[in-house]
Amino acid sequence: MKVFTQSVNFNADKKLISFVEEKVSNLTKYHDKIVNAEVFLKVMNTSDKENKITEVKINIPRRELIIKREAKTFEEGVNSAIDNLKRQLKRSKEKQRDSVTS
């Protein structure tokens, strides 16, 4: 699976990008037909502490899953988005399995 990572309004360091790619790549355990993933890391210019926005888009056949999280750190946002995507991918795979058996 290809993981495309883009940082908006800042330059992401290699550690952050490899963290994101590792977390997103682990999603293949939950759905084997993931085509690719796009991750957008954005810093909003606000005085808010939670100004880091993480958006993860997963492409699977005939569907697209998009999760957007706002957090204090990108790692926190990525972890939260990945947890949510795991549930969605499991549900999607179950629906796919149910439609094949019926």
Contact map, one row per residue, 1 for C-alpha under 8 A:
111000000000000000000000100100000111100000000000000000000000000000000000000000000000000000000000000000
111100000000000000000000000000000011100000000000000000000000000000000000000000000000000000000000000000
111110000000000000001001100000000001111000000000000000000000000000000000000000000000000000000000000000
011111000000000000000000000000000001111000000000000000000000000000000000000000000000000000000000000000
001111100000000010011000000000000000011110000000000000000000000000000000000000000000000000000000000000
000111110000000000000000000000000000011110000000000000000000000000000000000000000000000000000000000000
000011111111000000000000000000000000000111000000000000000000000000000000000000000000000000000000000000
000001111110000000000000000000000000000111100000000000000000000000000000000000000000000000000000000000
000000111110000000000000000000000000000001110000000000000000000000000000000000000000000000000000000000
000000111111000000000000000000000000000001100000000000000000000000000000000000000000000000000000000000
000000111111100000000000000000000000000000000000000000000000000000000000000000000000000000000000000000
000000100111110110000000000000000000000000000000000000000000000000000000000000000000000000000000000000
000000000011111110000000000000000000000000000000000000000000000000000000000000000000000000000000000000
000000000001111111000000000000000000000000000000000000000000000000000000000000000000000000000000000000
000000000000111111100000000000000000000000000000000000000000000000000000000000000000000000000000000000
000000000001111111110000000000000000000000000000000000000000000000000000001000000000000000000000000000
000010000001111111111000000000000000000000000000000000000000000000000000000000000000000000000000000000
000000000000011111111100000000000000000000000000000000000000000000000000000000000000000000000000000000
000000000000001111111110000000000000000000000000000000000000000000000000001000000000000000000000000000
000010000000000111111111000000000000001000000000000000000000000000000000001001000000000000000000000000
001010000000000011111111100000000000000000000000000000000000000000000000000000000000000000000000000000
000000000000000001111111110000000000000000000000000000000000000000000000000000000000000000000000000000
000000000000000000111111111000000000000000000000000000000000000000000000000001100100000000000000000000
001000000000000000011111111000000000100000000000000000000000000000000000000000000100000000000000000000
101000000000000000001111111100000000000000000000000000000000000000000000000000000000000000000000000000
000000000000000000000111111110000000000000000000000000000000000000000000000000000000000000000000000000
000000000000000000000011111111100000000000000000000000000000000000000000000000000100110000000000000000
100000000000000000000000111111111100000000000000000000000000000000000000000000000000000000000000000000
000000000000000000000000011111110000000000000000000000000000000000000000000000000000000000000000000000
000000000000000000000000001111110000000000000000000000000000000000000000000000000000010011000000000000
000000000000000000000000001111111100000000000000000000000000000000000000000000000000000011001000000000
000000000000000000000000000111111100000000000000000000000000000000000000000000000000000000000000000000
000000000000000000000000000100111110000000000000000000000001100000000000000000000000000000000000000000
100000000000000000000000000100111111100000000000000000000111100000000000000000000000000000000000000000
110000000000000000000000000000001111100000000000000000000111100000000000000000000000000000000000000000
111100000000000000000000000000000111110000000000000000000111000000000000000000000000000000000000000000
111100000000000000000001000000000111111000000000000000011110000000000000000000000000000000000000000000
001111000000000000000000000000000001111100000000000000011100000000000000000000000000000000000000000000
001111000000000000010000000000000000111110000000000001111000000000000000000000000000000000000000000000
000011110000000000000000000000000000011111000000000011110000000000000000000000000000000000000000000000
000011110000000000000000000000000000001111100000000111100000000000000000010000000000000000000000000000
000000111100000000000000000000000000000111110000000111000000000000000000000000000000000000000000000000
000000011100000000000000000000000000000011111000001110000000000000000000000000000000000000000000000000
000000001000000000000000000000000000000001111100001110000000000000000000000000000000000000000000000000
000000000000000000000000000000000000000000111110001000000000000000000000000000000000000000000000000000
000000000000000000000000000000000000000000011111001000000000000000000000000000000000000000000000000000
000000000000000000000000000000000000000000001111101000000000000000000000000000000000000000000000000000
000000000000000000000000000000000000000000000111111000000000000000000000000000000000000000000000000000
000000000000000000000000000000000000000000000011111000000000000000000011000000000000000000000000000000
000000000000000000000000000000000000000000000001111100000000000000000111100000000000000000000000000000
000000000000000000000000000000000000000000111111111110000000000000000111000000000000000000000000000000
000000000000000000000000000000000000000011110000011111000000000000000111110010000000000000000000000000
000000000000000000000000000000000000000111110000001111100000000000011110010010000000000000000000000000
000000000000000000000000000000000000001111000000000111110000000000011110010011001000000000000000000000
000000000000000000000000000000000000001110000000000011111000000001111000000000001000000000000000000000
000000000000000000000000000000000000111100000000000001111100000001110000000000001000000000000000000000
000000000000000000000000000000000000111000000000000000111110000111100000000000000000000000000000000000
000000000000000000000000000000000111110000000000000000011111000111000000000000000000000000000000000000
000000000000000000000000000000000111100000000000000000001111101110000000000000000000000000000000000000
000000000000000000000000000000001111000000000000000000000111111110000000000000000000000000000000000000
000000000000000000000000000000001110000000000000000000000011111100000000000000000000000000000000000000
000000000000000000000000000000000000000000000000000000000001111100000000000000000000000000000000000000
000000000000000000000000000000000000000000000000000000000011111110000000000000000000000000000000000000
000000000000000000000000000000000000000000000000000000001111111111000000000000000000000000000000000000
000000000000000000000000000000000000000000000000000000001111001111100000000000000000100100000000000000
000000000000000000000000000000000000000000000000000000111100000111110000000000000000000000000000000000
000000000000000000000000000000000000000000000000000000111000000011111000000000001001100000000000000000
000000000000000000000000000000000000000000000000000011110000000001111100000000001000000000000000000000
000000000000000000000000000000000000000000000000000011100000000000111110000011011000000000000000000000
000000000000000000000000000000000000000000000000011111000000000000011111000010000000000000000000000000
000000000000000000000000000000000000000000000000111111000000000000001111110110000000000000000000000000
000000000000000000000000000000000000000000000000111100000000000000000111110110000000000000000000000000
000000000000000000000000000000000000000000000000010100000000000000000011111110000000000000000000000000
000000000000000000000000000000000000000010000000000111000000000000000011111111000000000000000000000000
000000000000000100110000000000000000000000000000000000000000000000000000111111100000000000000000000000
000000000000000000000000000000000000000000000000000000000000000000000011111111110000000000000000000000
000000000000000000000000000000000000000000000000000111000000000000001111111111111000000000000000000000
000000000000000000010010000000000000000000000000000001000000000000001000011111111100000000000000000000
000000000000000000000010000000000000000000000000000000000000000000000000001111111110000000000000000000
000000000000000000000000000000000000000000000000000000000000000000001000000111111111000000000000000000
000000000000000000000000000000000000000000000000000001110000000000111000000011111111100000000000000000
000000000000000000000011001000000000000000000000000000000000000000000000000001111111110000000000000000
000000000000000000000000000000000000000000000000000000000000000000000000000000111111111000000000000000
000000000000000000000000000000000000000000000000000000000000000000100000000000011111111100000000000000
000000000000000000000000001000000000000000000000000000000000000010100000000000001111111110000000000000
000000000000000000000000001001000000000000000000000000000000000000000000000000000111111111000000000000
000000000000000000000000000000000000000000000000000000000000000000000000000000000011111111100000000000
000000000000000000000000000000000000000000000000000000000000000010000000000000000001111111110000000000
000000000000000000000000000001100000000000000000000000000000000000000000000000000000111111111000000000
000000000000000000000000000001100000000000000000000000000000000000000000000000000000011111111100000000
000000000000000000000000000000000000000000000000000000000000000000000000000000000000001111111110000000
000000000000000000000000000000000000000000000000000000000000000000000000000000000000000111111111000000
000000000000000000000000000000100000000000000000000000000000000000000000000000000000000011111111100000
000000000000000000000000000000000000000000000000000000000000000000000000000000000000000001111111110000
000000000000000000000000000000000000000000000000000000000000000000000000000000000000000000111111111000
000000000000000000000000000000000000000000000000000000000000000000000000000000000000000000011111111100
000000000000000000000000000000000000000000000000000000000000000000000000000000000000000000001111111110
000000000000000000000000000000000000000000000000000000000000000000000000000000000000000000000111111111
000000000000000000000000000000000000000000000000000000000000000000000000000000000000000000000011111111
000000000000000000000000000000000000000000000000000000000000000000000000000000000000000000000001111111
000000000000000000000000000000000000000000000000000000000000000000000000000000000000000000000000111111
000000000000000000000000000000000000000000000000000000000000000000000000000000000000000000000000011111
